[in-house]
Structure formats: structure tokens, C-alpha cells
Amino acid sequence: MAGPRGNRTTGEPYTRNYLKAHHAAWAVFHPVWIPEPLDPAVEQLKRVRVIAGSVAAVGVYTFVEGGFAVTEMLENLATASGVLLLIAPLTVGVMLWIWRRGGSLRALRPPLLGALRLLLTFVGAVVATLLLLQNSSTLGGGLMILPMGLFTLWMVWFVGAGALRVTGNFFGTAAVHPCLPPLLAIVTTWLMALPDLFTGDLHGLGLKLGILFILGAPMTVTAIALYEIARLKRGYGIRLGDHPARYLSLRANGDR
């Protein structure tokens, strides 16, 4: 049910003003084909998972080090996006290999292509914003300095709001299978954290604080994501290894 401030369940703006970056980010990164959550409690858990995932993906350790900057944040986000470009398709590919034993996967093509488009759009937005910040002095000379500065700020806010959206819905992969977003959250956060742990790069935080910080985010994300998967299993009989046709049938019956 939508009110004057937006949808109470999802937080979607009731009336969109695309001059506002977070409204535009919602339209781009949470399109209508992404299904509503089956379990409202899981949707609430996703908000906590988004915060924990942001710690791992954006690199909030820079706050602790006292060297935070918008450009550095976007560089970390670009690194995370590069990881997503490799890991997300690989993870989905493994699940497709598992699901193919249960039947045809042809019906999954549209949501898979939609998720890929969202992923590429987000990565493109991050890279474009980073280039704008790095070349602001060159691009914003003379009379263009004010409009380019405003546009760059708009893009920074757009990417930040978009990151919150795609971290919650994980590029719409719930349209393929409701267990995919928490699975991808687990895989991504651990792959972002483990290289620092194995190389001993604790970002100047000291051994105990560094390990706590590096492992804190993926462990938190994992715990919440596993609880999401467990609720879907208990409440709806949906298992990660089940063929998505079961979920598609459940959605179709629910839409009637």
C-alpha cells in the first residue's frame, strides 16, 4: 500500500522526481519486473544485510584510518563492481548447472538478461562517476564548472542510492530464484574480504581490529543471508537447490 511518502513495504517513492538522484536510482535499479518479496520479514532483514554489505563493498575502513574521500569510496566500489562482474555470473552459472537437472531453464532467460543489464548499468554508472571526479578540473573549465559540478554531485548521489538498491535486490536475481540474492551476498562479501586477510593487508588497523573489521562484515552478511534462506524454506518450502519453476509457479498463483 502506497502513501504520500512512498510504498511502506519497499520504500519506493510515491511520486518520482527524476531530478532527484535517489528517485532516478530507484527507477533504474529497481524496475517493475523485480518481484515483491514473498516474506515481509525477509525484506526487513535485507536492510540490515545492505548495511553490512556496504561495509564490505564500499570500504568504510577508510573512515577508521581517517583518509576517507569520495573518490576513494568510488574506487573501492569500482573494485567491488569488477568482482561482481566475474563472481555473480559464475555463481549463477553454478546454480543453473544444478537446476538443469530438474527441468528446462528456458523460462529463466528474460530475468537473467534483465539482471545482467542491471549489473552492467551499475558498473557503467560507477566508472562514469569515477571518471567525472578524476577529470572534474578538465571537464569543468570556464562556464561549465557549475553545471558539471552539479552533475557530478548528482551522479555521486545516484550511484550511492543505486548501490543500496542493487545490494538489496542483487540486480533483480530474485526474479530467477528468491534464494539467489542472499547467496550472491554471501559469495561477494567473502571474496571481497578474504584477499585482505590472506595477504595480511589490515589497512593499518592492527591485528585484532583489522581481523575483526575484515571478517565482521562477511560474517554478519552470511548470518543474515542464511536466515533469509532458512525462512524461505520454512515458510514457503523454497530451497536453494530446487528448480526455479517451483518459485515461478508460486509467483504466478500469488499474482492471480
C-alpha positions, -999 to 999 in steps of 0.1 A, spaced: 0 0 0 14 34 -10 11 65 10 22 101 3 58 93 12 60 61 -7 55 24 -5 56 13 31 70 -21 23 97 -13 -2 102 24 3 96 33 -33 88 70 -39 51 75 -44 57 103 -70 90 103 -87 110 134 -95 139 123 -117 158 155 -109 163 138 -75 191 112 -79 176 87 -55 143 87 -74 162 81 -106 182 54 -90 150 36 -79 136 37 -114 168 24 -130 179 -2 -104 146 -14 -91 125 -19 -123 89 -32 -122 99 -67 -132 117 -73 -99 91 -92 -78 78 -81 -44 93 -101 -15 74 -133 -5 81 -126 32 80 -91 46 102 -101 75 129 -111 50 126 -76 34 134 -61 68 164 -84 72 177 -72 38 180 -37 51 204 -50 78 222 -70 52 225 -40 29 243 -20 57 267 -49 65 273 -55 27 280 -18 22 308 -20 49 325 -47 28 318 -33 -7 325 4 -1 354 1 23 343 20 53 377 12 69 388 45 54 368 62 80 387 44 107 420 53 90 409 90 87 416 91 50 381 89 36 373 106 3 345 103 -22 370 94 -50 385 66 -28 350 54 -20 341 51 -57 374 34 -64 366 8 -38 331 5 -53 346 1 -87 368 -27 -74 337 -44 -59 319 -40 -92 348 -57 -110 345 -86 -86 307 -87 -92 313 -88 -130 332 -120 -125 317 -136 -95 280 -130 -100 277 -147 -134 300 -176 -122 278 -182 -91 246 -180 -112 262 -204 -137 269 -229 -110 233 -227 -98 220 -231 -134 241 -263 -137 225 -276 -105 189 -266 -115 192 -280 -150 188 -315 -135 152 -305 -125 140 -294 -159 143 -268 -186 158 -234 -179 144 -216 -209 119 -196 -189 148 -181 -169 163 -163 -199 144 -130 -195 151 -124 -158 187 -135 -163 192 -110 -191 175 -83 -170 198 -90 -141 228 -88 -164 216 -54 -178 213 -41 -143 247 -53 -134 263 -37 -165 244 -4 -160 255 -2 -124 292 -8 -132 290 17 -160 275 43 -137 303 37 -111 330 40 -138 314 71 -153 311 89 -119 347 80 -110 359 94 -143 339 126 -137 355 131 -103 390 124 -116 387 147 -145 365 174 -130 391 202 -134 395 194 -171 358 189 -179 345 217 -158 365 247 -171 351 281 -177 313 284 -178 309 247 -175 323 245 -140 290 250 -122 268 226 -143 295 199 -144 300 202 -107 262 198 -101 260 169 -125 290 152 -108 273 156 -74 241 142 -88 259 112 -102 276 105 -69 242 105 -51 227 84 -80 255 58 -76 252 58 -38 214 53 -39 217 28 -67 242 8 -46 217 5 -18 190 -7 -43 212 -33 -61 226 -46 -28 191 -53 -16 177 -69 -47 211 -81 -61 203 -69 -96 169 -85 -96 181 -120 -93 151 -128 -70 131 -129 -103 152 -160 -111 151 -176 -76 144 -160 -43 174 -176 -27 199 -161 -52 202 -126 -36 213 -139 -2 236 -165 -19 253 -138 -40 256 -116 -10 275 -143 9 298 -151 -20 306 -115 -28 313 -103 7 337 -132 14 356 -128 -18 360 -91 -11 373 -98 24 395 -129 20 423 -113 -1 430 -87 26 430 -115 52 453 -138 32 477 -110 23 478 -95 58 466 -62 45 448 -49 76 448 -13 64 468 -1 94 442 -12 119 464 -36 139 460 -74 141 429 -77 163 410 -47 150 419 -55 114 408 -91 115 376 -81 134 368 -55 108 377 -76 78 357 -107 90 329 -87 107 311 -77 76 311 -111 57 302 -130 89 273 -106 96 261 -108 60 264 -146 60 244 -150 92 216 -127 79 216 -143 44 214 -179 58 185 -168 80 168 -154 49 172 -187 31 160 -206 62 128 -185 64 121 -191 27 125 -229 33 103 -230 64 77 -206 53 73 -214 16 92 -247 11 116 -230 -13 151 -245 -12 182 -231 -30 187 -264 -49 151 -265 -61 144 -258 -97 131 -222 -101 100 -235 -118 86 -241 -83 91 -205 -74 77 -192 -108 46 -212 -102 42 -198 -67 46 -163 -80 20 -169 -108 -6 -182 -83 1 -153 -60 -5 -128 -88 -40 -140 -95 
